[in-house]
Amino acid sequence: MRVAGRIAVVTGASSGIGRATAARLAAEGATVVAVARREPQLQALVEELHGRSLAAEYIVADVADREAVASASAKVLAEHGRVDVLVNNAGIGLHRAFADCSLDEIERCMQVNFMGAVYWMKAVLPAMTRTGSGSIVNVASAAGAMPYTWEAVYSASKAALIALSEATAPELARKGIHVAWVNPGLVRTEIFTEESLRHLPAIARRSWLTPERLAAGILDVIEHERPGASIPRTLGVTSLVRHVTPPLFRLGLRRVYESSLRRD
């Protein structure tokens, strides 16, 4: 699907991957609806895009709020009549040992990272079904494909997003709708705190990606209707090890975890 002339909704667009993706889709000719909770950042993004004569608007909404998503999607459909592209990018981190996470924190992480995508998919699905076309990209994480000990809950939320993408892809393909996942590695965004960086292996901390690289990857997945993409591609190899040789993956994960404890 070429994005030029399409109506594209991007969640989590106030910063990081979402902001870069909204800007990239607008630059390619899409009318972008940027969604996030922080209005000043959304307003700044839209003003920047308007300054480049690009089509963009914003809606303030929390993706974890079912009613807010219903209201936001209804507004998009009322104004544009359709949604051609949905990029579910909104997410929060929970970079802490499972035993140290409260139930409220766990529920919030799942609500934003997983249920937020579910709410938006359900909201736009009827309109996409009517037009017989559409592209949904769920921005998951390498942590979803390769769970990491210090990020048990975050990993679980992203693994659920990958599973949702894979399981719905055949079903929605019959309606002409493309569904894909994108698994980023480490990206320089607000989601990584000093606490989380302290527990990462040194080699991981030297391999930062830019949000713009992820935006380019998301565009490629949409336009070529790819089932998914690990960025960088080498992350797919480690994920394969987990599935082919589970004991080897578990041993490596244990060693990385013990090493992080020694650093503490």
N, C-alpha and C positions, 0 to 999 in steps of 0.2 A: 504493500500500500504506500503510495506516495503521500507525504504529509501536506504538500502544498494544497491549499484550499480546504483543508480539513478543520474540524472543530476538535481541539485537543484539551483535555483536562489533566492537569498535573498537580498531584497533592504533595504536600511538604515543600512547596515552592518558594518559601521565604528565604531559604539558604541552601548551600551545598549542592548536592546532586539535583534536587528538585529545581532550584533556581537556574542552574546551568542547563538543565533539560528544557525548561520552559523557554529560555532564551534561544536555544538551538532550534527547537521546533518552530518558534516564531520566525527565526531567520530563514528557515526553509519554506516559509509561506503559510504555515498553519495559523489559525486564530486560536490563541492560547488563553485558557481560563486557569489562572494560578490560584491554588487553594492552600490555605494554611491558617494558623491561629493568629499570627502576628501581623496586624494590619500595616504598621509603618514600613516593614520590610517588603510586603507585597506591593504597597503603593510605590515604593522606590523602584522596584523591578518594573512595574507597568510604565511608570514615567520614563524610565530608561529605554524601554522597548518602543514607546511612542516617539521618543526622541530620534529613534532610528527608522521611523515610519513603519513600524511593525504592529500587527494587530494583537492586542492583548488586553485582558481585563482580570479582575481578581474578585474572589469571594472569601470572606473570613469564615472559617468553619473548623471545628475540631473533628477529625475523622473518627474519633472514638465515640462520638455522640451520634447515635442513629438518626435522631430527628434533625440534627444539623446537616447531616449528609443528605437526607431526604429533601430538605429545604433547598440546599445548594444545588443538587442535581435538577430539581424542578425548575429552579431559576435558569439554569443553563438551557434546559430543553424549551422553556417558554421563550427565551430570547433567540435561540439558534435553531430549534426544531430537531436537533440531533446531537449526538456525541459520537465522533468517529474514532477518537483515540483516548484511551484512559491510561495514564501512567500512575500506578499506585506506589508512590515513593515515600510518603510520610512514615516516619519511624522514630523511635526513641531507643536509647541504649539502656542496658542494665548490666554493667560490667562489674559483677561481684560474685563471690562464691554463693552457690545455691542456698547453703545453710544461713547465710547472712541476709538474704532477701526476704522482705516481709511479704505477706500474702497480698497486701494492697499494691505493692510494687510489681509483683508478678502479674496480677490481674490487669494493671494499667499497661504493662508492656504488651501483653497479649491483645488487649483491646485496641491499642494504637497500631501495632505492627501487623496483626492478623485480621482482627475484626474490622478495622478501618478499611482494609482492602475488600473484605466481604461486603460491607455496606455499600461501597461504591460500585462494585461489580453488580450487585443486585439492583442498584438504582439505575444503572445505564443499560442493563441487559434488555429490558423490553424495547427500548428505542433502537438499539443495535439490531435486535431481532427483526423489527419492522423494516429496517433498511436492508437487512440481509448482509451487513458488512460491519467491520469494526476491528480494532486492535486493542488488546488489553495487555499491558506489560506490568508485571509485579516485580518491584525492585526488592529482592531478598538479600542474601549475603553469603559470602564464602563460609561464614559461621553456621549457616543453615545446612550447607552440604558437608561441612567438616566441623562438627560441634567442638567447642573449646571450653575447657573446664571452668575458667573464670567467667564464662558467659553462658551458663547453662540455660537460663530463661530466654535470653536474647536469641541464642542458637535455636531453641525450641520454637520460638515465634517465627523465625525465618524459615526453618524447616517446614513448618506448617504452610507457609506461603508458597514454598516450592511444590509441596504435595498438592495444594489447591490448584496451582497452575497446571501441573501435569494431568491431574484427574479431570479437570474441566475442559482441557484442550480438545479431546475427541468429541465430547458432547457439544461444545459450542462451535466446533468446526462445521458441524452439520447445519448450523444457522448462518454460516459465512463469517464467523467471528474468530479471529486469531488470538490465542492466549500464549503468553511467554513469560519466562522468568529471566532476571538478570542477577547474577551473583557477583557483586563487587568485592575486591580485596580491600585493603586499607585505603580509605579516601580521606583527604584532609577536610573534614567537616566538624561541626560542633558536637557530633555524637560521641567523639572520643575525648574522654576526660584524662586528666593526669593520672587518676587512679587506674584507668583501663590501660593506659600506655605503659605503666610501671610493670604490668604483668605480661606484656607481650615479649616474645623472643626478640633478640637484637636484630636478627635477619628480617623479621617482619617490619620492624620499625624503620628499616632502611628502604622499604619498598612502597612508599606512598604514591597514590594515584591522584590526579587532579579531577575535580568534578566535571570538567570539560571533556576529559577522556571518557568518563562514564556516559555523559550526554551523547557523545558520538556513538558509543556502543548501543545505547538505547534506540537512537535513530536508525541504526543499521538493523537491529532486530525488528523494528516496525516495518521498515521499507522492504526488507527481504523476507518478512514473515518467518523468522527463525524461531525454533522452539525455545531457545534459551541461549544464554552466553555467560561464560565465566570470564571476568576481566580482572587481571590478565588471564590468558588461556591456560597458562601453566597450573592454575589452581584446579583445573579439571583433573589433572593427573593425581594430585593428592586425594581428591574426592574418590577417584577410581580405586586407590589403594584401600580406602576405608571399606568399600563394598567387596572387593576381591579378596583382601586379606585382613579381615577384622582384627585378628590378634596383633598383627604388625601395627596397625593404626592405633590400637589401644595402648600398646607398649610405647609408641612414640608420644602419644598424648600424655601418658603417665610421666615420661621423662621430662617433657616440657613443663608440666605442672610442678614436678619436684624441683626443677631448676628455678622456676619462678618463686617458689617458697624460700629457696636458699638466698635469692636476691633480696627478699623481704627481710 
